[in-house]
Amino acid sequence: MNYLTAEKKKEIFEKYGKSNTDTGSPESQIALFSYRINHLTEHLKVHRKDYGTQRALLKLVGKRRRLLDYLKENDIERYRTIVKELNLRK
C-alpha cells in the first residue's frame, strides 16, 4: 500500500502550486515534503528503531528547510503564506 499516490500528489500540487502539473514551485515542493514528513513521523512513533526511515526523515526536513530559506530570501510574502497554510514554525 503506497501512501503517496499519483492522485494525492496531484491534489497537493493543485492546492499549493499554480496548477496540478506545477511540480517545481517551492510552495508545491514544500507542501509535498510536509506531507511526507508527517507520514514518516507517524511511522516512527510506532517503529522507534527504524533508523533508515529516521535518516530519510531528517534529510526531508533539511530539504524543506532549505526551500523555505530560499523562499524567505526571494519572496517573503510567498514564504509567509505557505508557512501559515501548512502551520509550520521555525
C-alpha positions as a printed NumPy array, in Angstrom:
array([[  0.   ,   0.   ,   0.   ],
       [  1.529,   3.254,  -1.129],
       [  0.605,   6.248,   1.   ],
       [  1.561,   8.794,  -1.671],
       [ -0.499,   8.022,  -4.768],
       [ -0.41 ,   9.985,  -8.009],
       [ -3.851,  11.373,  -7.158],
       [ -2.635,  12.611,  -3.769],
       [  0.372,  14.3  ,  -5.398],
       [ -1.899,  15.986,  -7.951],
       [ -4.162,  17.176,  -5.158],
       [ -1.195,  18.672,  -3.247],
       [  0.19 ,  20.379,  -6.364],
       [ -3.268,  21.739,  -7.244],
       [ -3.799,  23.165,  -3.763],
       [ -0.364,  24.711,  -3.183],
       [  1.09 ,  25.112,  -6.682],
       [ -0.116,  27.19 ,  -9.596],
       [ -1.765,  24.157, -11.24 ],
       [ -1.95 ,  20.397, -10.781],
       [  1.101,  19.979, -13.045],
       [  3.14 ,  22.632, -11.201],
       [  5.639,  20.294,  -9.542],
       [  8.581,  22.682,  -9.461],
       [  7.413,  25.705,  -7.496],
       [  8.844,  25.954,  -3.971],
       [  5.355,  26.059,  -2.444],
       [  4.257,  22.793,  -4.03 ],
       [  7.537,  21.079,  -3.103],
       [  7.34 ,  22.305,   0.492],
       [  3.753,  21.032,   0.729],
       [  4.77 ,  17.631,  -0.659],
       [  7.734,  17.373,   1.723],
       [  5.477,  18.334,   4.642],
       [  3.005,  15.592,   3.736],
       [  5.827,  13.037,   3.577],
       [  7.374,  14.311,   6.819],
       [  4.045,  13.916,   8.64 ],
       [  3.68 ,  10.374,   7.307],
       [  7.207,   9.365,   8.343],
       [  6.732,  10.938,  11.775],
       [  3.656,   8.779,  12.356],
       [  5.589,   5.699,  11.158],
       [  8.433,   6.419,  13.583],
       [  6.034,   6.734,  16.525],
       [  5.244,   3.047,  16.03 ],
       [  8.652,   1.819,  14.772],
       [ 11.086,   3.662,  17.031],
       [ 14.195,   1.777,  15.927],
       [ 13.711,   2.189,  12.165],
       [ 16.896,   4.175,  11.62 ],
       [ 16.67 ,   4.145,   7.831],
       [ 13.353,   5.942,   7.985],
       [ 14.735,   8.27 ,  10.643],
       [ 17.589,   9.26 ,   8.33 ],
       [ 15.188,   9.791,   5.415],
       [ 13.022,  11.988,   7.653],
       [ 15.989,  14.15 ,   8.656],
       [ 17.04 ,  14.544,   5.014],
       [ 13.485,  15.612,   4.078],
       [ 13.359,  18.122,   6.916],
       [ 16.658,  19.594,   5.691],
       [ 15.402,  19.833,   2.119],
       [ 12.226,  21.569,   3.259],
       [ 14.242,  23.943,   5.455],
       [ 16.488,  24.912,   2.509],
       [ 13.46 ,  25.54 ,   0.287],
       [ 11.846,  27.662,   2.984],
       [ 15.069,  29.659,   3.38 ],
       [ 15.208,  30.184,  -0.383],
       [ 11.616,  31.386,  -0.458],
       [ 12.189,  33.662,   2.541],
       [ 15.158,  35.339,   0.815],
       [ 13.449,  35.796,  -2.549],
       [  9.777,  36.424,  -1.772],
       [  8.829,  36.988,   1.87 ],
       [  5.085,  37.174,   1.124],
       [  5.008,  33.734,  -0.53 ],
       [  7.059,  32.416,   2.413],
       [  4.584,  33.803,   4.965],
       [  1.644,  32.407,   3.005],
       [  2.995,  28.833,   2.789],
       [  4.109,  28.807,   6.443],
       [  0.647,  29.931,   7.518],
       [ -1.185,  27.437,   5.256],
       [  0.885,  24.465,   6.426],
       [  1.09 ,  25.571,  10.082],
       [  4.876,  25.392,  10.076],
       [  7.051,  27.036,  12.677],
       [ 10.721,  27.778,  12.671]])
